[in-house]
Amino acid sequence: MWPNSSACPAIRRASPHTATNKFMMRQHSQLSGIACPWYRRVRSTADGTAAIDDVMLPAIVKPVDNCSSRGVRWIGRKSDLAAAVFRGAWRSRAVARR
């Protein structure tokens, strides 16, 4: 057995969070020199509108913390953004619901 906890092979405590949070995973990948598609953290429709323009469309809106494409939306027009952000936030575990 392992004589002390520091000798036990394991992942760091922050690793699972980084692996399941898409924003943190992209930041970590870029810092490690891994190429990533363009991304922006968006917390509201106003943030999304400020982050994109017609040149950057189409775009993908996805919650930071889901898997299997839950809450992921493809947007082809700025007018699609509000519904995509709402649906993404609804699917996110990170957004507190009342």
Salt bridges, closest charged atoms under 4 A:
ASP80 OD1 - ARG77 NH2 2.96
